[in-house]
Amino acid sequence: MKKTVALGLLAISAVVQANGVVPATDPLLRGSIYVDLARAGDRVVAVGDRGHIIYSDDEGQHWRQAETPTSVLLTAVCFADAEHGWAVGHDAVVLGTRDGGTTWTLQYSDALDDGAEALDDEALSDEELYNDDIYSDDLYSDDPYADEGAAMVDTSGAPLLDVWCDSTRHAIAVGGYGYMVETRDGGDSWQQANRDMDNADGWHFYSIAPLNGEPDTLFISGEKGTLYRSRDRGETWTKLDSPYHGTFFGTVSSDVRTLLAHGLQGNVWLSRDRGETWQKVSSGLRSGVNAGTVLSDGTLVMVGNAGAVLTSHDQGSMLSVQFVQGRQTISSVLPRKGGGVLTAGASGVRIFDNIR
């Protein structure tokens, strides 16, 4: 699943530092876990295990490693323009960059106090992290923190799992147990911003994303069917009636009329009215659908566990599925200029040109 991946298999730092540039086919790059991708102008930036951030200026053909001040798992990245961006991760870490992702500084962190139990995935094996069969819709859950969610609402040490930004000054990050922090001064200061979220049980927030074509409208999706909508860029939030009581990992939209919410065990739900009503879309999957994007021709692409790639050419009404070679978990997807997509996941960052 996109936001619960924890342990990489191999580190790339020695290779990058020694050689400066690593080709996309390098086996050590393929052996590291990356969780999210974003554009910084013409540059692509990927974040992942052990605080690693890499960037490419040729659409993923070659990569360099950025300087970072942390070794925690980084889960999401967002850029407001070609220079200014944020990355977030475990221990509620927020990193900021003002040079397009070449260097990063620590802007915020909320690690657990000494003696407290770490919210960390290391107790799970790689097989468990990528196996949907160990999770049950009967429990309406999907992640290693779920058994604690209702009782442990203190967010200290919780991971931040996604970040959204709409300017060089404004960004919102969300995460475990309903953690939410916000900056309005370019990252110089961050404040907790849960406001009146009606989340007394502390369910996890996995994603925050805008409605394509309507930038004032945001959606938060998460555990236990959690869906919230904001019509004012996060100033206020409304809890939506959910069509599904399992976990949503995110939303993707191609325009103001098309919103797809995707999550655990192949669940994909379609709304044509900004989340007021929903209809289930058959994905043909029983594994998690982790992330989505829209190609330049309007094709919707979603990716998930077991190397699944879902596409829709009719604004989400019907989905077709294919599987990438190796069938390793894909946690993020980004269109490439000139065609195809970049993906991030258990097999590193890869280029796929044959998306149907």
C-alpha positions as CSV (number, residue, x, y, z in Angstrom):
1,M,0.0,0.0,0.0
2,K,1.3,3.4,-0.9
3,K,1.5,4.9,2.6
4,T,2.5,1.9,4.7
5,V,5.6,0.8,2.9
6,A,8.5,0.9,5.4
7,L,11.6,-1.0,4.7
8,G,13.8,-0.8,1.6
9,L,15.8,-3.7,0.4
10,L,19.0,-2.0,-0.7
11,A,20.3,1.6,-0.4
12,I,21.4,3.6,-3.4
13,S,23.4,6.3,-1.5
14,A,26.9,4.8,-2.1
15,V,26.3,4.4,-5.8
16,V,24.9,7.9,-6.3
17,Q,27.7,9.6,-4.3
18,A,30.4,7.6,-6.1
19,N,29.1,8.1,-9.6
20,G,27.0,11.3,-9.5
21,V,24.3,10.1,-11.9
22,V,22.6,6.7,-11.8
23,P,20.7,5.3,-14.8
24,A,17.2,4.2,-14.4
25,T,18.2,0.6,-15.1
26,D,20.8,0.4,-12.2
27,P,20.0,-2.7,-10.1
28,L,20.6,-0.8,-6.9
29,L,18.1,1.9,-7.8
30,R,15.6,-0.8,-8.7
31,G,16.2,-2.4,-5.3
32,S,15.2,0.6,-3.2
33,I,11.7,1.5,-2.2
34,Y,10.3,4.8,-3.4
35,V,6.8,5.9,-2.3
36,D,5.9,9.1,-4.2
37,L,6.7,11.2,-7.2
38,A,6.1,14.9,-8.1
39,R,7.1,17.4,-10.7
40,A,9.2,20.5,-10.0
41,G,8.9,22.2,-13.3
42,D,10.8,20.1,-15.8
43,R,12.4,18.0,-13.0
44,V,10.9,14.8,-11.5
45,V,11.5,14.2,-7.8
46,A,11.0,10.9,-5.9
47,V,11.0,10.2,-2.2
48,G,11.2,7.0,-0.2
49,D,13.0,4.8,2.3
50,R,15.7,6.0,4.7
51,G,15.1,9.7,3.9
52,H,16.2,9.2,0.3
53,I,15.2,11.8,-2.3
54,I,16.3,11.5,-5.9
55,Y,15.7,13.7,-8.9
56,S,15.8,13.4,-12.7
57,D,16.1,16.2,-15.3
58,D,15.5,13.8,-18.3
59,E,12.1,12.2,-17.5
60,G,13.5,9.4,-15.4
61,Q,16.3,8.2,-17.6
62,H,19.0,9.2,-15.0
63,W,18.8,10.2,-11.4
64,R,20.9,12.1,-8.8
65,Q,20.5,11.9,-5.0
66,A,19.6,15.0,-3.1
67,E,21.0,16.1,0.2
68,T,18.5,15.4,3.1
69,P,18.7,15.9,6.9
70,T,16.7,12.8,7.8
71,S,16.8,9.0,7.6
72,V,13.1,8.3,8.2
73,L,10.8,6.9,5.6
74,L,9.5,9.7,3.4
75,T,6.0,9.1,2.1
76,A,4.9,12.1,-0.1
77,V,6.2,15.1,-2.0
78,C,4.6,18.2,-3.5
79,F,5.9,21.2,-5.4
80,A,4.3,24.6,-5.7
81,D,6.5,25.6,-8.6
82,A,9.9,24.6,-10.1
83,E,11.8,25.6,-7.0
84,H,9.6,25.4,-3.9
85,G,8.4,22.1,-2.5
86,W,7.8,19.9,0.6
87,A,8.4,16.3,1.5
88,V,6.8,14.5,4.5
89,G,7.3,11.3,6.3
90,H,7.5,9.3,9.6
91,D,8.0,11.1,12.9
92,A,5.8,13.8,11.4
93,V,8.8,15.1,9.5
94,V,8.4,17.9,7.0
95,L,11.3,18.8,4.7
96,G,11.4,21.9,2.6
97,T,13.3,22.8,-0.6
98,R,13.8,26.1,-2.4
99,D,16.1,24.9,-5.2
100,G,13.9,22.4,-7.0
101,G,14.8,19.4,-4.7
102,T,18.5,19.5,-4.9
103,T,18.9,20.3,-1.2
104,W,16.4,20.0,1.7
105,T,16.0,21.4,5.2
106,L,14.1,20.1,8.2
107,Q,11.1,22.4,8.9
108,Y,9.0,20.4,11.3
109,S,9.1,17.1,13.3
110,D,7.1,15.5,16.1
111,A,9.0,12.4,17.1
112,L,7.8,10.3,20.0
113,D,9.2,11.0,23.4
114,D,11.7,8.6,24.9
115,G,10.0,5.4,26.2
116,A,6.9,5.7,24.0
117,E,6.0,3.0,21.5
118,A,7.2,3.8,18.0
119,L,4.6,4.0,15.2
120,D,6.8,2.1,12.8
121,D,6.3,-0.7,10.3
122,E,9.5,-2.6,11.1
123,A,7.6,-5.3,13.0
124,L,6.0,-6.3,9.7
125,S,7.9,-8.4,7.1
126,D,8.1,-7.3,3.5
127,E,5.6,-10.0,2.6
128,E,3.1,-8.7,5.1
129,L,3.5,-5.1,3.9
130,Y,2.5,-6.1,0.4
131,N,-0.1,-8.8,1.1
132,D,-3.7,-7.6,1.0
133,D,-4.9,-11.1,2.2
134,I,-3.8,-10.4,5.8
135,Y,-6.2,-7.5,5.9
136,S,-10.0,-7.9,6.3
137,D,-12.9,-5.7,5.2
138,D,-14.8,-7.2,8.0
139,L,-12.5,-5.2,10.3
140,Y,-12.8,-2.2,7.9
141,S,-9.0,-1.9,8.1
142,D,-5.9,-2.3,6.1
143,D,-2.8,-1.1,7.9
144,P,-0.4,-2.0,10.7
145,Y,-1.8,0.7,13.0
146,A,-5.4,-0.2,12.7
147,D,-5.9,-2.1,16.0
148,E,-4.7,0.9,17.9
149,G,-6.6,3.6,16.0
150,A,-9.7,4.0,18.0
151,A,-8.0,4.0,21.4
152,M,-4.8,5.9,20.7
153,V,-5.7,9.3,19.3
154,D,-2.5,11.1,20.5
155,T,-0.8,12.0,17.3
156,S,2.7,12.4,18.7
157,G,5.2,10.4,16.5
158,A,2.5,9.6,13.9
159,P,3.7,9.5,10.3
160,L,2.6,12.2,7.8
161,L,1.3,10.4,4.8
162,D,0.5,13.0,2.2
163,V,1.1,16.7,1.4
164,W,-0.7,19.2,-0.8
165,C,0.5,22.7,-1.8
166,D,-1.1,25.5,-3.8
167,S,1.5,28.2,-3.5
168,T,5.1,28.9,-2.3
169,R,3.6,29.9,1.1
170,H,0.7,27.4,1.7
171,A,0.8,23.7,2.2
172,I,-1.2,21.1,4.2
173,A,0.1,17.7,5.3
174,V,-2.0,14.9,6.7
175,G,-1.3,11.5,8.3
176,G,-1.8,8.9,11.0
177,Y,-4.5,9.3,13.6
178,G,-5.9,12.3,11.8
179,Y,-2.7,14.3,12.1
180,M,-2.8,17.5,10.1
181,V,-0.3,20.4,9.9
182,E,-0.3,23.5,7.8
183,T,2.0,26.4,6.8
184,R,1.0,29.8,5.5
185,D,4.5,31.3,5.5
186,G,6.4,29.1,3.1
187,G,7.4,26.6,5.8
188,D,9.0,29.0,8.3
189,S,6.4,27.8,10.8
190,W,3.9,24.9,10.9
191,Q,0.8,24.6,13.0
192,Q,-1.5,21.6,13.8
193,A,-4.7,22.3,11.8
194,N,-7.2,19.5,12.5
195,R,-9.9,22.1,13.2
196,D,-13.4,20.5,13.5
197,M,-12.7,17.4,11.5
198,D,-15.3,15.1,13.4
199,N,-12.6,12.4,13.8
200,A,-12.8,11.6,17.5
201,D,-11.6,8.0,16.9
202,G,-8.4,9.3,15.2
203,W,-8.7,7.4,11.9
204,H,-5.7,7.8,9.6
205,F,-5.7,10.3,6.8
206,Y,-3.9,8.8,3.8
207,S,-4.4,11.4,1.1
208,I,-5.2,15.0,0.5
209,A,-5.8,16.0,-3.2
210,P,-7.6,18.7,-5.2
211,L,-10.4,18.3,-7.6
212,N,-9.0,18.8,-11.1
213,G,-10.3,22.0,-12.6
214,E,-11.6,23.3,-9.3
215,P,-8.5,24.2,-7.2
216,D,-10.5,25.5,-4.2
217,T,-12.0,22.0,-3.7
218,L,-9.9,19.4,-1.8
219,F,-10.6,15.9,-0.6
220,I,-9.1,14.0,2.3
221,S,-9.5,10.2,2.2
222,G,-8.5,7.6,4.7
223,E,-9.2,4.7,7.1
224,K,-12.7,3.4,7.9
225,G,-14.2,5.0,4.8
226,T,-13.0,8.5,5.7
227,L,-13.9,11.1,3.2
228,Y,-13.8,14.9,3.8
229,R,-14.3,17.8,1.4
230,S,-13.2,21.4,1.6
231,R,-14.5,24.1,-0.8
232,D,-12.1,26.8,0.5
233,R,-8.6,25.2,0.2
234,G,-8.6,23.6,3.6
235,E,-10.1,26.4,5.7
236,T,-13.1,24.3,6.6
237,W,-14.0,20.7,6.0
238,T,-17.2,18.7,5.6
239,K,-17.4,15.0,6.4
240,L,-19.0,13.1,3.4
241,D,-21.3,10.1,3.6
242,S,-19.0,7.3,2.6
243,P,-20.1,4.5,0.2
244,Y,-17.6,2.1,1.7
245,H,-16.4,1.3,5.2
246,G,-12.9,0.1,4.4
247,T,-9.9,2.2,3.7
248,F,-9.5,4.7,0.9
249,F,-5.9,5.4,-0.1
250,G,-6.7,8.4,-2.3
251,T,-8.7,10.2,-4.9
252,V,-8.0,11.1,-8.5
253,S,-10.0,13.3,-10.9
254,S,-9.8,14.3,-14.5
255,D,-12.2,17.2,-14.3
256,V,-14.9,18.7,-11.9
257,R,-17.3,16.0,-13.0
258,T,-15.1,13.0,-12.4
259,L,-13.8,11.9,-9.0
260,L,-12.6,8.4,-8.3
261,A,-11.9,7.2,-4.7
262,H,-9.7,4.1,-4.5
263,G,-8.5,1.8,-1.8
264,L,-8.3,-1.5,-0.1
265,Q,-9.0,-4.8,-2.0
266,G,-9.6,-3.3,-5.4
267,N,-12.3,-0.9,-4.3
268,V,-12.9,2.0,-6.7
269,W,-15.9,4.3,-6.4
270,L,-17.0,7.0,-8.8
271,S,-18.7,10.3,-8.1
272,R,-20.0,12.8,-10.7
273,D,-21.2,15.4,-8.1
274,R,-18.1,16.2,-6.1
275,G,-18.5,13.4,-3.6
276,E,-22.2,13.8,-2.8
277,T,-23.1,10.4,-4.3
278,W,-21.1,7.4,-5.4
279,Q,-21.3,4.3,-7.5
280,K,-18.9,1.3,-7.4
281,V,-16.7,0.7,-10.4
282,S,-15.5,-2.9,-11.1
283,S,-11.7,-3.0,-11.0
284,G,-11.3,-6.8,-11.4
285,L,-8.8,-6.6,-8.5
286,R,-8.7,-7.9,-4.9
287,S,-5.5,-6.0,-4.0
288,G,-5.1,-2.4,-3.0
289,V,-5.3,0.5,-5.4
290,N,-2.8,3.0,-4.2
291,A,-2.6,6.1,-6.4
292,G,-3.8,7.6,-9.6
293,T,-3.1,10.3,-12.3
294,V,-4.4,11.7,-15.5
295,L,-2.5,11.6,-18.8
296,S,-2.5,14.4,-21.3
297,D,-5.2,12.7,-23.4
298,G,-7.5,12.4,-20.4
299,T,-6.8,8.7,-19.7
300,L,-7.2,7.9,-16.0
301,V,-4.4,5.7,-14.7
302,M,-4.4,4.0,-11.3
303,V,-1.7,1.7,-9.8
304,G,-1.6,-0.7,-6.9
305,N,-0.4,-3.9,-5.3
306,A,0.9,-6.9,-7.3
307,G,1.9,-4.5,-10.1
308,A,-1.6,-3.7,-11.1
309,V,-2.2,-0.8,-13.6
310,L,-5.9,0.3,-14.1
311,T,-6.9,2.6,-17.0
312,S,-10.1,4.3,-18.0
313,H,-10.8,6.0,-21.3
314,D,-14.4,7.0,-20.5
315,Q,-14.0,9.2,-17.4
316,G,-14.0,6.4,-14.9
317,S,-17.1,4.4,-15.9
318,M,-15.1,1.3,-17.0
319,L,-11.7,0.2,-16.0
320,S,-9.2,-2.2,-17.7
321,V,-6.4,-3.9,-15.9
322,Q,-2.9,-5.0,-16.8
323,F,0.1,-6.1,-14.7
324,V,3.7,-5.0,-15.0
325,Q,6.4,-7.5,-15.2
326,G,7.5,-8.8,-11.8
327,R,4.1,-7.8,-10.3
328,Q,5.8,-5.7,-7.5
329,T,3.7,-3.1,-5.6
330,I,3.4,0.3,-7.2
331,S,2.8,3.2,-4.8
332,S,2.8,6.2,-7.1
333,V,2.4,7.1,-10.8
334,L,3.3,10.3,-12.8
335,P,2.8,11.0,-16.5
336,R,6.0,11.4,-18.6
337,K,6.4,14.1,-21.1
338,G,6.2,12.5,-24.5
339,G,4.1,9.5,-23.3
340,G,4.1,6.7,-20.8
341,V,4.4,7.0,-17.1
342,L,6.9,6.9,-14.3
343,T,6.1,4.7,-11.3
344,A,7.5,4.4,-7.8
345,G,7.2,1.5,-5.5
346,A,8.9,-1.7,-4.2
347,S,11.1,-2.0,-7.3
348,G,12.3,1.6,-7.2
349,V,11.4,4.2,-9.9
350,R,10.7,2.8,-13.3
351,I,9.5,3.9,-16.8
352,F,6.6,2.2,-18.5
353,D,5.7,3.2,-22.1
354,N,3.1,0.6,-22.9
355,I,0.2,1.8,-20.8
356,R,-3.0,0.9,-22.6
